């Protein structure tokens, strides 16, 4: 069965967004600027557009209000306090066709600052509405901060005045032993987890990456504050790193700090190179420098680049697929790099199959069958996959197998009227 695409509100949103941008930036745009600045402006525009459109897709646009998240509170016995968090579910989460799906989990630290921008970018990149599908859909959780110095510093900082730093380990325990189990018990999550942090929370994310044990599979550390990690501290942490860290993916971003830039960059580079030297194979990581961004402006752009880097190749176009085996090899390569099994997305495989099924070439039509079968093998809980396979068999003239697969689809979803009507018609012709 064909995927049902939501009616696009591109014209409306692009008009509102263009008007907003033109009103706020017209004096600037009227001036002559260098090519370099124009490029940077374009990049920022793209990020803002992703955010704007992404948030617009989160909930049905037929509603008069757009609700992007739900607020929850969890009492932490570890921290001895209540902690608030927001949760954003993917567009497909409540779709009947996706009821079998479970989703990777993205936890955003400093949710007060970064949650809204991140879900905008993520929802746009993962949405099938505009056939982006560059990354998989995810459940996004924004954790509210309470005391950043306490929660995000893994080591006690000795200062003249008394301070409450050094609570990072306890906060990681809260995330792994309380928050993640809470989320897994209430939502359909896959145990592939990404941790995002900026500044002090990026320090904690980097620390978590270097630990022997972690529930997280990938880390986006944006301009981490390494001020408390002197050479001696960093060397000790590097010495303690084991091969288990290199089963995870690390993306680090460095911003331009002006006069303090060299010192900041040096610490990031030193850590990255130290990790790289310890990795026995290909180092699953990337360090990126943003010369035209400062510490405050870099997070949305770095997140865009970071999440795209982690899932590099995931959004392969159906036009670039050279055959079923090529598609399988492509996603096996992604899975090996990320140390997690990512199957070719159902929507992508379905699109390839239907494209071949419409071909006037009979041999191409026959090849379409292998793609629909692949979807039923990878997603045995998808009623839509069996519905599509039934349709393929029907087009190819195999009435019995068409009936079998429509029946299987109906078993998985008794409300599938498409399969029900098809069965009635085919059974009459037997």
LUMLUMRO-304202 format. One record per residue (C-alpha): y, z, x. Coordinates in steps of 0.1 Angstrom, whole numbers, padded with zeros to 4 digits, always signed. Example, Ala and Ser with C-alpha at 12.3 -4.5 7.8 and 13.67 -1.06 7.14 Angstrom:
BEGIN
-0045+0078+0123/-0011+0071+0137/
//
This chain:
BEGIN
+0000+0000+0000/+0034-0009+0013/+0056+0019+0025/+0084+0027+0000/+0117+0025+0017/+0147+0045+0004/+0177+0024-0007/+0200+0021+0022/+0234+0036+0019/+0245+0020+0051/+0276+0003+0037/+0289+0035+0022/+0283+0057+0052/+0294+0031+0077/+0327+0027+0057/+0333+0064+0056/+0324+0069+0092/+0345+0039+0104/+0375+0051+0084/+0371+0086+0099/+0369+0073+0134/+0398+0049+0130/+0420+0075+0115/+0413+0100+0143/+0413+0077+0173/+0436+0048+0165/+0465+0059+0188/+0440+0062+0217/+0423+0029+0210/+0457+0011+0210/+0461+0019+0247/+0446-0001+0275/+0417+0017+0291/+0394+0009+0319/+0359-0007+0313/+0343+0026+0324/+0362+0046+0298/+0354+0020+0271/+0317+0023+0279/+0318+0061+0277/+0337+0059+0245/+0310+0036+0231/+0283+0060+0241/+0300+0089+0225/+0305+0068+0194/+0268+0060+0192/+0259+0096+0195/+0283+0106+0167/+0270+0077+0146/+0235+0090+0150/+0246+0125+0141/+0265+0113+0110/+0238+0089+0097/+0210+0113+0107/+0224+0141+0087/+0230+0118+0058/+0193+0109+0057/+0181+0145+0056/+0181+0148+0019/+0184+0124-0010/+0217+0107-0011/+0216+0106-0049/+0224+0143-0048/+0260+0154-0049/+0255+0177-0020/+0236+0172+0012/+0215+0202+0022/+0204+0200+0058/+0185+0232+0063/+0172+0264+0048/+0182+0298+0062/+0155+0324+0069/+0153+0359+0084/+0124+0374+0104/+0121+0410+0114/+0111+0412+0150/+0091+0442+0161/+0094+0430+0197/+0132+0429+0196/+0135+0457+0170/+0160+0437+0150/+0162+0410+0123/+0166+0374+0136/+0180+0345+0116/+0169+0309+0119/+0175+0276+0101/+0147+0251+0094/+0150+0214+0088/+0120+0195+0075/+0114+0158+0081/+0122+0133+0054/+0085+0126+0048/+0075+0163+0046/+0075+0165+0008/+0064+0129+0003/+0031+0126-0014/+0019+0099+0010/+0025+0123+0039/+0009+0155+0025/-0019+0152+0051/+0006+0152+0080/+0014+0179+0105/+0045+0178+0127/+0056+0187+0162/+0079+0217+0164/+0114+0216+0181/+0130+0250+0186/+0167+0249+0193/+0182+0279+0211/+0219+0287+0204/+0212+0273+0170/+0247+0284+0159/+0262+0256+0182/+0236+0229+0184/+0214+0228+0153/+0235+0205+0132/+0241+0179+0159/+0205+0179+0170/+0189+0174+0136/+0213+0145+0130/+0203+0127+0162/+0166+0135+0157/+0164+0125+0120/+0180+0092+0127/+0157+0084+0157/+0126+0094+0139/+0133+0079+0105/+0115+0049+0092/+0143+0041+0068/+0160+0019+0093/+0127+0011+0111/+0138+0032+0141/+0107+0053+0147/+0117+0059+0183/+0103+0094+0183/+0079+0112+0159/+0093+0132+0130/+0096+0169+0138/+0102+0203+0122/+0134+0216+0137/+0142+0253+0140/+0176+0266+0150/+0175+0302+0162/+0207+0321+0159/+0219+0339+0189/+0227+0376+0189/+0233+0386+0225/+0230+0356+0249/+0232+0376+0281/+0205+0399+0270/+0181+0373+0255/+0185+0343+0278/+0185+0360+0313/+0149+0364+0326/+0160+0386+0355/+0181+0417+0355/+0215+0410+0370/+0230+0439+0391/+0267+0442+0386/+0293+0469+0392/+0294+0476+0355/+0263+0484+0335/+0250+0454+0316/+0220+0446+0293/+0208+0414+0311/+0172+0407+0318/+0157+0405+0283/+0145+0369+0286/+0108+0377+0288/+0111+0399+0256/+0129+0371+0238/+0102+0345+0249/+0076+0369+0235/+0095+0369+0202/+0094+0331+0201/+0058+0328+0210/+0042+0359+0194/+0063+0362+0162/+0084+0332+0154/+0059+0304+0161/+0030+0321+0142/+0055+0327+0113/+0063+0290+0113/+0027+0279+0116/+0016+0300+0087/+0043+0286+0064/+0046+0249+0075/+0024+0220+0085/+0029+0222+0123/+0011+0205+0151/+0008+0226+0183/+0030+0203+0202/+0062+0223+0208/+0096+0215+0224/+0121+0240+0236/+0158+0231+0238/+0184+0251+0256/+0219+0248+0269/+0237+0268+0296/+0221+0303+0296/+0195+0293+0271/+0187+0264+0294/+0181+0289+0321/+0156+0306+0299/+0140+0272+0290/+0136+0264+0327/+0121+0298+0334/+0096+0293+0305/+0086+0259+0319/+0078+0275+0353/+0057+0303+0339/+0019+0302+0342/+0014+0304+0305/+0036+0289+0278/+0031+0278+0242/+0057+0250+0248/+0047+0215+0258/+0081+0201+0267/+0115+0214+0276/+0150+0200+0274/+0173+0221+0297/+0209+0210+0294/+0232+0221+0323/+0213+0254+0329/+0233+0283+0343/+0217+0290+0376/+0244+0315+0387/+0219+0343+0388/+0193+0323+0408/+0203+0325+0445/+0182+0307+0471/+0158+0336+0476/+0152+0340+0438/+0147+0303+0433/+0123+0300+0462/+0102+0329+0448/+0100+0312+0414/+0091+0279+0430/+0063+0296+0450/+0049+0311+0419/+0047+0278+0400/+0011+0265+0393/-0003+0232+0383/-0002+0243+0346/+0036+0237+0346/+0030+0200+0355/+0010+0195+0323/+0044+0200+0305/+0074+0177+0304/+0108+0188+0318/+0141+0171+0312/+0171+0185+0329/+0207+0174+0325/+0236+0182+0348/+0273+0180+0337/+0304+0175+0358/+0320+0209+0365/+0350+0196+0384/+0357+0216+0415/+0326+0237+0410/+0305+0206+0405/+0288+0204+0440/+0275+0239+0438/+0261+0235+0403/+0245+0201+0410/+0230+0213+0442/+0212+0241+0425/+0198+0218+0398/+0188+0192+0424/+0172+0219+0446/+0150+0232+0418/+0140+0197+0407/+0131+0185+0442/+0112+0218+0448/+0091+0213+0417/+0086+0176+0425/+0073+0185+0460/+0047+0209+0445/+0034+0184+0419/+0003+0167+0432/+0006+0136+0410/+0034+0118+0391/+0060+0145+0382/+0064+0145+0344/+0101+0152+0345/+0136+0137+0348/+0169+0150+0361/+0200+0132+0349/+0237+0136+0359/+0265+0130+0334/+0296+0124+0354/+0318+0119+0324/+0307+0150+0305/+0316+0186+0311/+0296+0217+0303/+0307+0218+0267/+0305+0182+0258/+0271+0172+0274/+0246+0188+0249/+0244+0161+0221/+0243+0132+0246/+0218+0150+0268/+0196+0158+0239/+0196+0121+0228/+0186+0110+0263/+0161+0139+0267/+0142+0134+0235/+0141+0097+0242/+0128+0102+0277/+0100+0126+0265/+0089+0100+0240/+0095+0069+0260/+0075+0040+0246/+0067+0058+0213/+0090+0035+0193/+0073+0002+0204/+0082-0027+0182/+0055-0042+0161/+0066-0075+0176/+0057-0064+0211/+0021-0054+0202/-0003-0079+0217/-0034-0067+0199/-0052-0036+0187/-0065-0027+0221/-0031-0031+0237/-0017-0008+0210/-0044+0018+0217/-0039+0017+0255/-0001+0020+0250/-0004+0053+0231/-0032+0066+0253/-0007+0062+0282/+0019+0082+0263/-0006+0108+0254/-0017+0112+0290/+0019+0116+0302/+0026+0143+0276/-0008+0159+0278/-0012+0156+0240/-0029+0131+0217/-0003+0109+0200/-0019+0082+0178/-0001+0050+0169/+0021+0059+0139/+0006+0050+0106/+0037+0031+0094/+0037+0010+0126/+0000+0000+0122/+0005-0006+0085/+0034-0030+0092/+0014-0049+0118/-0016-0052+0094/+0004-0064+0064/+0022-0089+0086/-0011-0104+0096/-0025-0102+0061/+0003-0125+0049/-0005-0151+0075/-0016-0186+0064/-0040-0185+0093/-0074-0172+0080/-0084-0159+0114/-0052-0139+0116/-0059-0124+0082/-0093-0113+0093/-0078-0096+0124/-0055-0076+0100/-0086-0057+0089/-0090-0040+0123/-0055-0024+0120/-0061-0010+0086/-0095+0004+0097/-0077+0020+0127/-0054+0039+0104/-0082+0053+0084/-0099+0064+0116/-0067+0081+0130/-0055+0095+0096/-0086+0102+0075/-0065+0124+0052/-0041+0096+0043/-0047+0081+0008/-0022+0054+0017/-0044+0043+0047/-0074+0038+0025/-0053+0022-0003/-0041-0004+0023/-0076-0010+0036/-0088-0016+0000/-0060-0041-0004/-0070-0059+0028/-0106-0062+0017/-0095-0074-0017/-0073-0102-0001/-0102-0111+0022/-0126-0114-0008/-0149-0084-0001/-0148-0068-0036/-0173-0041-0030/-0155-0027+0001/-0122-0030-0017/-0136-0008-0046/-0150+0017-0021/-0117+0022-0003/-0096+0023-0035/-0120+0050-0047/-0116+0069-0015/-0079+0067-0018/-0081+0080-0053/-0103+0109-0042/-0076+0119-0017/-0048+0115-0043/-0058+0114-0080/-0022+0105-0088/-0023+0072-0069/-0018+0048-0098/-0019+0017-0076/-0055+0025-0066/-0064+0034-0102/-0051+0001-0116/-0068-0019-0088/-0101-0002-0095/-0099-0009-0132/-0092-0046-0125/-0119-0050-0099/-0146-0032-0118/-0140-0054-0148/-0147-0084-0127/-0180-0071-0113/
//
